[in-house]
């Protein structure tokens, strides 16, 4: 299959869609780089993966974490014990948003 070339006009259009102002030098550079990327993807598409099993996770491990265990937490009184200020059982902090 012939190499797909991304023209400078197409790169400028992509830049406009991305709200990017590209210089002439950047447009030329990205045209070449994006063409190389498209060529690489085309090469990947040509690889025969017919006998390769589908994977959702290359590790095949589903859960390597420990089991959850319930442990007692702090009571409300203990949690608020060192609070600088509390109001009706909640921490009271200075406002950071103004109306």
DARA-V796482 format. One record per residue. N is the residue number from 0. RES is the residue in one small letter. OMEGA is omega as a letter, one per 30 degrees, with the letter a starting at -180 (999 if undefined). Layout:
BEGIN
N & RES & OMEGA
N & RES & OMEGA
END
This chain:
BEGIN
0 & x & a
1 & x & a
2 & x & l
3 & x & a
4 & x & l
5 & x & a
6 & x & l
7 & x & l
8 & x & l
9 & x & l
10 & x & l
11 & x & l
12 & x & l
13 & x & l
14 & x & l
15 & x & l
16 & x & a
17 & x & a
18 & x & l
19 & x & l
20 & x & a
21 & x & l
22 & x & l
23 & x & l
24 & x & l
25 & x & l
26 & x & l
27 & x & a
28 & x & a
29 & x & l
30 & x & l
31 & x & a
32 & x & l
33 & x & l
34 & x & l
35 & x & l
36 & x & l
37 & x & l
38 & x & l
39 & x & l
40 & x & l
41 & x & l
42 & x & l
43 & x & a
44 & x & a
45 & x & a
46 & x & l
47 & x & l
48 & x & a
49 & x & a
50 & x & l
51 & x & a
52 & x & l
53 & x & l
54 & x & l
55 & x & a
56 & x & a
57 & x & a
58 & x & a
59 & x & l
60 & x & a
61 & x & a
62 & x & a
63 & x & a
64 & x & l
65 & x & l
66 & x & l
67 & x & l
68 & x & a
69 & x & l
70 & x & a
71 & x & l
72 & x & l
73 & x & l
74 & x & l
75 & x & a
76 & x & l
77 & x & a
78 & x & a
79 & x & a
80 & x & a
81 & x & l
82 & x & l
83 & x & l
84 & x & l
85 & x & l
86 & x & l
87 & x & l
88 & x & a
89 & x & l
90 & x & l
91 & x & a
92 & x & l
93 & x & l
94 & x & l
95 & x & l
96 & x & l
97 & x & a
98 & x & 999
END
